[in-house]
Amino acid sequence: MLTLYGRGTSDNVQKALWALGETGQRFEHVPLGGSYGGLDDPDFAAMNPHRRVPTLKDGDTVVWESDAIVRYVAAKYYCGTLWPVDVSERSRADQWMAWTLAHLYGDSNLLFWLTIRTPVADQDAERIARVHGRLSGWYRLLDRHLSVHEYVAGERLTMGDVPPGATLYRYFNLPVERESFPHLERWYARLCARPAYRKYVMVSFEELRGRLEY
């Protein structure tokens, strides 16, 4: 049985859950971390010495780090779709996963912390504007790419869509004034039409509001 450990309000856990949901495989989801605790449990620490989520257990195989889990799930359970067989298509998917981790995700996560997880009285408007400006630049670049592609690796959903796509539900629900990204918004609408995306990514984050602790 596949088991995914991690609280469903974590954006990194959401990536893994979304990928699992796309495969149609049965799996168990064990909430862990945050208000659920459990990260210091010896059994969990034996699986993941870093004591972080998400963590995937598949029989005797344990995979941690969200993008590694997405790649594993795609390769083993959805090869030919999420995991492209064609090496060129797979490289395009892989490079957008790497780009998201290197550039987009840091500012996306930081803006969420500055506007949602930081109590209103402690928020820094100038810093929020500065981070949002950088993030807008990354989305602007992605918007240009999507002006000639339906999805990030081409004309169908692949694993490459998962990391950047998982940032969008939060972004479009943050209390910030967004510029128009027509191609990004069309892509987001396509993702919102997918049952697994709606179930695992479009998750209320109200319980995190004003909470600075992990």
N, C-alpha and C positions, 0 to 999 in steps of 0.2 A: 504494500500500500504506500502510495506517495503521501508524505506528510510535510506540510509547509508551516513553519513556526514564525510567528510575528503578528503584531497587532495590525488590524486592517486599516487603521488611520495613518499608518506610516506610508509615505509615498514610495519608498523603496520596496516595502512589502507588496504594495499595490501592483508594481511592475511584475513581480513574480506571480501573484494571483491572477493577473490579467493573462499572462502567457499560459498558465495552467488552464485557465478557463477557455482559452481559444482551442486548446487541444481536444477538449471533450473528455479527457481522462478523469476518472474518479480520484479524488484526493481528500485528505483530511486537513483542515485548517485549524491549527492550535494557536490561539491568540497568546502572545508573549511580549513582554516589554511594556514600558509605560506604566499605566495603572494596573496592568495585569501582572507585572513583576515576572519572576521566573528566570531572569537572565543569569543569576548566580547559582541556579540549581546545578548540582554536580553532574547530573545526567546531560543537561544541555551543554555545560562547559566541556564535557567530554566530546561532544559532537563539534562544537565550535569554540576553539580556545579564545577567540576574540569576544565571545558572549554578546554578539550583536545579531540583529535580525535584518532581513529574512535568512532563514536557514532551511534547506530542503533535505529531507531524508527519503531516499528511494532504495529500499532494500538495504544493502550494505554500503551504498554510496551516499555520502554527505556532501552537499555543495553549499557554500556560503558566498556572499557578495551577490547583490541583486542581478547585475548584468551577467555574471557567470551562470546564475540560475536560469535566466531567460535563455541563454545560449544552450545550456544543457537540455532544458525542456523542449526547446525548438528542435534540436538535433535528434533527440531520442524519440519524441512523441509527435512531432509535426514536421518531419523531414519532407522537403519538397514544397512546403508552404511557408510557415514561419522561418524555417531553415532552408534557404534556397539551395538546390542542388548545383545550379550553375555557379561557378566560382566567381565570375564577374558580378553577378547579382548579389551573391553573398558578401563580397567585399564592399559593395555599396551599402548594404545593410549594416555591416560591421563598422564601417567608417562613421556612420551617423550615430551609432551607439557610442563610439569613442569620442566623437565631437560633443555629444551631449554631456558625457561625464567630464570632459576637459573644460567645457565652456558654459553651456547652457544651465546645467543643473546647479552649479554653485550659486549663481545669481537668482535662479528660480527659488531655491530653498531659502536663501538669505532673505529675499523679499517676503516670503511667507512668514518667516520668523519675525521680521521687523513690523509687519502689518497685522498679523493674526496672533502670534504667540507672545509678542511683547505687549504688556498692558498698555492701554491707550495713553495713560498719563506719562508713560516712560518712552513713548515713541519719538523718534527723531525725524522730523519731516524732511530735512535736508538730506539725510542719509538715505531715506526711503526713495527720494527723487533721484539720487545719484545711482543707486542700485537698479531702480526701475529703468533708468536711461540705458544702462549697460544691457539689461535683459531685453529691452526693446530692440537693441541692436542685433542680438542673437536671433530673436524672432523675425526681425526684418530679413536677415540673411536666409533663414529657413523659408520665409514667405516667398522670396524670389525663387528659391529652388523648387518649391511646390507650384509655382506658376507654370511649370512645364512637366510636372509629374503628379500623378494621382496620390502616390505614397512616396516615402523618402527614398526607397530603393528602386522605384519604377512605378509600375501600374497595378501593383497588388500589395496587400498587407504582408509584411515580413517582420522578423524580430527587430529590424532597424526602426520600426515605427514605435516600438514599445517604450524605450526610455524617454524620447522627446514627447511622445503622445501622452505619457502619464503625467506630464507637468501641466497639461492644458486645463484640466477641470479646475484646479486650484487657481491658476492664473486668471481665468475668465470669471472667477468669483471673488477676486480680491478687491478691496476698496481703493482702487487706483483708477486713474483716467487713462484708458488704453488708446493707442492710435489704431487706425484701421489696418488689419492684416487680412485682406480678402481671401487669399489662397490658403493661408493658415487656418482661417475660419471655416473654409469649405472642407479641408482635411479633418478638422476637429468635428464637424458635423457628421462626416463619414464614420469617425471613431465612435461618436455618441450613438450611432445606429447599431453598434455591435453589442449584443447582450453581455458578453464578458466585460467589456469596458464599462457599461452602465452598472453592472453588479459590483465590480471590484475597484474601479477608479472614481466613479462619481459618488463618492462617499462623503457624508457630512463631516466637516472638521470642527464643528462647534465645540466639541469636548476639549479641543486643544487651545481654544481662544484664551489669551491671557496667561498661558501656562508656559513658563520658560524651561521647566525641567523636561528631560527626556522621558 
